[in-house]
Amino acid sequence: MLTSRKLKLILAPAYVLAAVVIALAKPAFMDRYNNDPHSKPELRNKCTVCHVGKGGAERNDFGEAFEDAGYRITAKLRAKFPELFEREPK
């Protein structure tokens, strides 16, 4: 039977590996939203800005429009999706 210490020794590397995988999965496109001066701070680092659900699978309307804009955040894109952007830059 596994003792508490052995279990911790097994689980600790698994947690570290999971954190590394999650960090590497973050796409560069998320940085474009995060670095936009009009992006809402509470939405930064959220996959759901561009995707449906928690993961990076199907894109939502903003994700599709972002792709159509050449993966650039434009004034037109901000105006079309005001719920994702602040009026004044932060």
N, C-alpha and C positions, 0 to 999 in steps of 0.2 A: 504494500500500500504506500502511496506517495505521502510524504510528510509535507507539512506546510512550507518548509524551506526548499525542498526539492521542487515543489510546484511553482514557487516564486522564481527559482532559477530557470525553469522551463518557460514560464510565461513572460518574464522580463524581456528576453530577446525577441519574442514574438511581438510584443507591444512596440518595441523600437523598430522592428522591421515594418510593421503596419504603418507607423508614423512616417517612415522614409518613403514608402510606396505612395501614401497620400500626398506628401510634399512634392514628389516627382510628377504626380498626375496633374498638378495644377497647370493649365495651359497658359501660354504666353498671352493669349487673347484676354484672359482675366486681368492681366497687368494693364492692358489698355483701358479697361473700365476703371480699375483701381486708381490709375494715375490721372484720370480725367479730372480737372478741377471742379467740375459740376457733379461728379458722381456722389451719390448719397453714402455717407460713411457707414451706415448700418447695412448697406447692401454689398460693400466691398468684400471680396473673397467668397462670394456666394455663387455657386454654380447656377442657381436658379435665376440669376439675372438673364442668362441666355438659354437655359435648358428647362425642360419640364421635369419635375421631380427633383430628387436629391443628387442624381448623378449627372454624367455628361452625355446622356443618350440623346433623345429627341430634342430638337431646338424649339423654343417658344417663338412668338412673333418677333420679339426683339432680336433674338439670336439669328433668325432668318434675315431680318432687315440689316443687322450688323454685317452679315456675310455679303449681302447685296451691296453694301456700302464699301466693299473692299476691306472689311475688318477694320474700318476707321470709324471713330465717333465724330460725327459732324453735327453742326447746329440743327440741321434738318432732322437728324436722328433723335437729338435731344428733344426737339419740339414734338415729335411724333410720340415719344414715350416719356412724358413729364413725370410719371410716377417713379422713374428710375434716376432722375436728375434734379439737382437743386437749381433754382433760378439764378442765384448768385454763386459764383465759385467760392469754395472754401479754402 
